[in-house]
């Protein structure tokens, strides 16, 4: 079965999770908050900040087929962080998003 990793557990993460489950996929959530909105509807949940602890994301990536960053909660001035995160995922995990 295909397993996807989602970074961010708010509304966009819920949408991705819903569609992934409809397609028969497992969903692993990574969120820096201990109680993200969608923690009860995913198949597995890991609580850590991917920017501060990228090694955990790299380790987690060994068990998923794709990683989707859905970080809608970043303020407008944090767009660079979102771009950096996407670049990091592509560069270090060799996943085409």
N, CA and C atoms as a LAMMPS dump frame, in Angstrom:
ITEM: TIMESTEP
0
ITEM: NUMBER OF ATOMS
291
ITEM: BOX BOUNDS ff ff ff
-5.0000000000000000e+02 5.0000000000000000e+02
-5.0000000000000000e+02 5.0000000000000000e+02
-5.0000000000000000e+02 5.0000000000000000e+02
ITEM: ATOMS id mol type element x y z
1 1 1 N 0.843 -1.18 0
2 1 2 C 0 0 0
3 1 3 C 0.888 1.244 0
4 2 1 N 0.48 2.245 -0.733
5 2 2 C 1.211 3.509 -0.801
6 2 3 C 1.035 4.29 0.497
7 3 1 N 2.113 4.874 0.966
8 3 2 C 2.083 5.7 2.168
9 3 3 C 2.649 7.068 1.833
10 4 1 N 1.903 8.112 2.194
11 4 2 C 2.392 9.469 1.983
12 4 3 C 2.612 10.144 3.332
13 5 1 N 3.596 11.022 3.363
14 5 2 C 3.857 11.833 4.54
15 5 3 C 3.335 13.234 4.309
16 6 1 N 2.687 13.779 5.303
17 6 2 C 2.156 15.139 5.219
18 6 3 C 2.833 15.971 6.296
19 7 1 N 3.335 17.127 5.9
20 7 2 C 3.932 18.051 6.86
21 7 3 C 2.943 19.185 7.065
22 8 1 N 2.295 19.198 8.213
23 8 2 C 1.301 20.223 8.53
24 8 3 C -0.063 19.601 8.748
25 9 1 N -0.645 19.862 9.909
26 9 2 C -1.881 19.191 10.282
27 9 3 C -3.094 20.074 10.426
28 10 1 N -3.199 21.099 9.602
29 10 2 C -4.396 21.946 9.636
30 10 3 C -5.334 21.556 8.493
31 11 1 N -6.123 22.494 8.014
32 11 2 C -7.177 22.198 7.042
33 11 3 C -6.653 21.59 5.745
34 12 1 N -5.585 22.13 5.171
35 12 2 C -5.063 21.562 3.925
36 12 3 C -4.571 20.137 4.142
37 13 1 N -3.997 19.882 5.292
38 13 2 C -3.576 18.525 5.62
39 13 3 C -4.758 17.581 5.698
40 14 1 N -5.875 18.077 6.224
41 14 2 C -7.086 17.257 6.287
42 14 3 C -7.574 16.919 4.884
43 15 1 N -7.563 17.895 3.989
44 15 2 C -7.998 17.651 2.612
45 15 3 C -7.136 16.589 1.94
46 16 1 N -5.833 16.707 2.094
47 16 2 C -4.924 15.725 1.491
48 16 3 C -5.158 14.348 2.109
49 17 1 N -5.333 14.294 3.423
50 17 2 C -5.577 13.025 4.107
51 17 3 C -6.864 12.378 3.62
52 18 1 N -7.921 13.151 3.518
53 18 2 C -9.21 12.629 3.05
54 18 3 C -9.069 12.012 1.663
55 19 1 N -8.437 12.745 0.749
56 19 2 C -8.28 12.252 -0.62
57 19 3 C -7.345 11.046 -0.681
58 20 1 N -6.302 11.057 0.115
59 20 2 C -5.383 9.915 0.138
60 20 3 C -6.088 8.659 0.646
61 21 1 N -6.881 8.798 1.692
62 21 2 C -7.624 7.647 2.207
63 21 3 C -8.634 7.14 1.181
64 22 1 N -9.295 8.048 0.472
65 22 2 C -10.23 7.627 -0.587
66 22 3 C -9.505 6.849 -1.68
67 23 1 N -8.239 7.184 -1.909
68 23 2 C -7.436 6.501 -2.928
69 23 3 C -6.766 5.24 -2.375
70 24 1 N -7.031 4.906 -1.119
71 24 2 C -6.482 3.695 -0.533
72 24 3 C -5.064 3.82 -0.011
73 25 1 N -4.648 5.033 0.302
74 25 2 C -3.286 5.262 0.794
75 25 3 C -3.271 5.439 2.308
76 26 1 N -2.147 5.102 2.904
77 26 2 C -1.906 5.413 4.311
78 26 3 C -1.321 6.813 4.404
79 27 1 N -1.568 7.482 5.534
80 27 2 C -1.08 8.849 5.727
81 27 3 C -0.32 8.945 7.044
82 28 1 N 0.902 9.491 6.952
83 28 2 C 1.731 9.757 8.123
84 28 3 C 1.848 11.272 8.25
85 29 1 N 1.466 11.804 9.393
86 29 2 C 1.487 13.246 9.63
87 29 3 C 2.689 13.643 10.47
88 30 1 N 3.332 14.74 10.063
89 30 2 C 4.372 15.377 10.868
90 30 3 C 3.905 16.8 11.15
91 31 1 N 3.857 17.17 12.42
92 31 2 C 3.46 18.525 12.8
93 31 3 C 4.24 18.911 14.045
94 32 1 N 4.593 20.167 14.152
95 32 2 C 5.351 20.62 15.324
96 32 3 C 4.465 20.779 16.556
97 33 1 N 3.165 20.863 16.352
98 33 2 C 2.232 20.99 17.478
99 33 3 C 1.857 19.607 18.014
100 34 1 N 1.661 19.507 19.316
101 34 2 C 1.337 18.221 19.931
102 34 3 C -0.062 17.73 19.59
103 35 1 N -0.99 18.654 19.341
104 35 2 C -2.369 18.259 19.054
105 35 3 C -2.879 18.953 17.795
106 36 1 N -2.347 18.585 16.625
107 36 2 C -2.834 19.208 15.396
108 36 3 C -4.267 18.771 15.102
109 37 1 N -4.944 19.575 14.328
110 37 2 C -6.352 19.355 13.998
111 37 3 C -6.63 17.937 13.497
112 38 1 N -5.771 17.395 12.654
113 38 2 C -6.089 16.131 11.984
114 38 3 C -5.419 14.904 12.609
115 39 1 N -4.88 15.015 13.803
116 39 2 C -4.118 13.913 14.385
117 39 3 C -4.924 12.626 14.539
118 40 1 N -6.249 12.722 14.634
119 40 2 C -7.074 11.53 14.852
120 40 3 C -7.54 10.868 13.556
121 41 1 N -7.26 11.48 12.419
122 41 2 C -7.72 10.89 11.152
123 41 3 C -6.573 10.36 10.294
124 42 1 N -5.343 10.455 10.779
125 42 2 C -4.199 9.927 10.031
126 42 3 C -3.835 8.543 10.583
127 43 1 N -3.014 7.835 9.842
128 43 2 C -2.619 6.491 10.26
129 43 3 C -1.471 6.505 11.268
130 44 1 N -0.637 7.538 11.219
131 44 2 C 0.465 7.686 12.178
132 44 3 C 0.772 9.173 12.332
133 45 1 N 1.227 9.558 13.526
134 45 2 C 1.521 10.962 13.81
135 45 3 C 2.874 11.079 14.494
136 46 1 N 3.693 12.031 14.009
137 46 2 C 4.995 12.33 14.599
138 46 3 C 5.047 13.82 14.913
139 47 1 N 5.409 14.151 16.148
140 47 2 C 5.448 15.545 16.583
141 47 3 C 6.889 16.041 16.635
142 48 1 N 7.266 16.853 15.636
143 48 2 C 8.558 17.53 15.635
144 48 3 C 8.549 18.614 14.572
145 49 1 N 9.479 19.553 14.694
146 49 2 C 9.622 20.657 13.751
147 49 3 C 10.629 20.238 12.683
148 50 1 N 10.177 20.106 11.437
149 50 2 C 11.044 19.604 10.364
150 50 3 C 12.18 20.556 10.024
151 51 1 N 12.018 21.838 10.311
152 51 2 C 13.084 22.8 10.032
153 51 3 C 14.189 22.678 11.082
154 52 1 N 13.802 22.46 12.318
155 52 2 C 14.789 22.344 13.403
156 52 3 C 15.373 20.942 13.544
157 53 1 N 14.623 19.939 13.085
158 53 2 C 15.083 18.555 13.211
159 53 3 C 14.963 17.814 11.874
160 54 1 N 15.682 18.259 10.852
161 54 2 C 15.546 17.633 9.53
162 54 3 C 15.972 16.168 9.507
163 55 1 N 16.846 15.77 10.419
164 55 2 C 17.279 14.374 10.442
165 55 3 C 16.121 13.432 10.734
166 56 1 N 15.152 13.873 11.533
167 56 2 C 13.968 13.051 11.801
168 56 3 C 13.131 12.89 10.534
169 57 1 N 13.029 13.96 9.756
170 57 2 C 12.284 13.879 8.498
171 57 3 C 12.986 12.947 7.519
172 58 1 N 14.299 13.021 7.471
173 58 2 C 15.056 12.138 6.582
174 58 3 C 14.836 10.682 6.979
175 59 1 N 14.859 10.401 8.272
176 59 2 C 14.622 9.04 8.752
177 59 3 C 13.2 8.586 8.419
178 60 1 N 12.237 9.449 8.644
179 60 2 C 10.842 9.125 8.349
180 60 3 C 10.63 8.878 6.856
181 61 1 N 11.369 9.59 6.026
182 61 2 C 11.194 9.477 4.574
183 61 3 C 11.515 8.08 4.05
184 62 1 N 12.262 7.303 4.803
185 62 2 C 12.589 5.947 4.39
186 62 3 C 11.367 5.039 4.381
187 63 1 N 10.298 5.45 5.064
188 63 2 C 9.102 4.612 5.186
189 63 3 C 7.885 5.17 4.469
190 64 1 N 8.06 6.218 3.672
191 64 2 C 6.937 6.782 2.916
192 64 3 C 7.306 6.862 1.441
193 65 1 N 6.276 6.897 0.599
194 65 2 C 6.494 6.96 -0.846
195 65 3 C 6.576 8.386 -1.368
196 66 1 N 6 9.332 -0.648
197 66 2 C 6.024 10.745 -1.048
198 66 3 C 5.802 11.601 0.187
199 67 1 N 6.271 12.838 0.124
200 67 2 C 6.056 13.8 1.207
201 67 3 C 5.424 15.048 0.613
202 68 1 N 4.347 15.509 1.258
203 68 2 C 3.629 16.691 0.784
204 68 3 C 3.636 17.744 1.888
205 69 1 N 4.297 18.888 1.672
206 69 2 C 4.246 19.96 2.671
207 69 3 C 2.967 20.781 2.503
208 70 1 N 2.176 20.85 3.543
209 70 2 C 0.937 21.648 3.514
210 70 3 C 0.973 22.64 4.674
211 71 1 N 1.908 23.558 4.605
212 71 2 C 2.158 24.484 5.705
213 71 3 C 1.427 25.8 5.5
214 72 1 N 0.094 25.746 5.527
215 72 2 C -0.732 26.935 5.324
216 72 3 C -0.682 27.904 6.492
217 73 1 N -0.192 27.467 7.629
218 73 2 C -0.203 28.318 8.815
219 73 3 C 0.981 29.271 8.883
220 74 1 N 1.828 29.292 7.856
221 74 2 C 2.938 30.243 7.856
222 74 3 C 2.433 31.65 7.569
223 75 1 N 2.877 32.645 8.336
224 75 2 C 2.517 34.028 8.022
225 75 3 C 3.128 34.439 6.678
226 76 1 N 2.628 35.506 6.096
227 76 2 C 3.101 35.953 4.788
228 76 3 C 4.607 36.148 4.738
229 77 1 N 5.205 36.609 5.811
230 77 2 C 6.646 36.84 5.793
231 77 3 C 7.451 35.556 5.948
232 78 1 N 6.794 34.439 6.034
233 78 2 C 7.48 33.16 6.166
234 78 3 C 7.467 32.362 4.861
235 79 1 N 7.127 32.994 3.756
236 79 2 C 7.1 32.299 2.474
237 79 3 C 8.447 31.675 2.17
238 80 1 N 9.506 32.349 2.527
239 80 2 C 10.847 31.823 2.292
240 80 3 C 11.041 30.501 3.016
241 81 1 N 10.513 30.379 4.239
242 81 2 C 10.629 29.122 4.972
243 81 3 C 9.918 27.994 4.243
244 82 1 N 8.747 28.273 3.673
245 82 2 C 8.015 27.257 2.918
246 82 3 C 8.814 26.822 1.7
247 83 1 N 9.418 27.768 1.006
248 83 2 C 10.245 27.446 -0.158
249 83 3 C 11.471 26.648 0.263
250 84 1 N 12.069 27.036 1.38
251 84 2 C 13.234 26.316 1.887
252 84 3 C 12.871 24.882 2.233
253 85 1 N 11.722 24.693 2.873
254 85 2 C 11.277 23.359 3.242
255 85 3 C 11.051 22.501 2.003
256 86 1 N 10.379 23.049 1.01
257 86 2 C 10.129 22.302 -0.221
258 86 3 C 11.441 21.945 -0.904
259 87 1 N 12.367 22.887 -0.954
260 87 2 C 13.679 22.621 -1.547
261 87 3 C 14.393 21.514 -0.779
262 88 1 N 14.356 21.585 0.549
263 88 2 C 15.031 20.584 1.364
264 88 3 C 14.474 19.192 1.09
265 89 1 N 13.171 19.099 0.999
266 89 2 C 12.555 17.8 0.732
267 89 3 C 13.003 17.27 -0.623
268 90 1 N 12.955 18.118 -1.641
269 90 2 C 13.372 17.692 -2.976
270 90 3 C 14.848 17.327 -3.026
271 91 1 N 15.676 18.14 -2.429
272 91 2 C 17.13 17.977 -2.533
273 91 3 C 17.645 16.792 -1.73
274 92 1 N 17.24 16.708 -0.472
275 92 2 C 17.82 15.713 0.415
276 92 3 C 17.073 14.389 0.438
277 93 1 N 15.812 14.396 0.091
278 93 2 C 15.043 13.162 0.134
279 93 3 C 14.797 12.59 -1.253
280 94 1 N 15.183 13.322 -2.281
281 94 2 C 15.052 12.873 -3.672
282 94 3 C 13.614 12.508 -4.036
283 95 1 N 12.684 13.348 -3.624
284 95 2 C 11.278 13.131 -3.938
285 95 3 C 10.812 14.281 -4.8
286 96 1 N 10.198 13.987 -5.923
287 96 2 C 9.659 15.035 -6.792
288 96 3 C 8.241 15.358 -6.364
289 97 1 N 8.04 16.591 -5.932
290 97 2 C 6.707 17.007 -5.492
291 97 3 C 5.984 17.702 -6.609
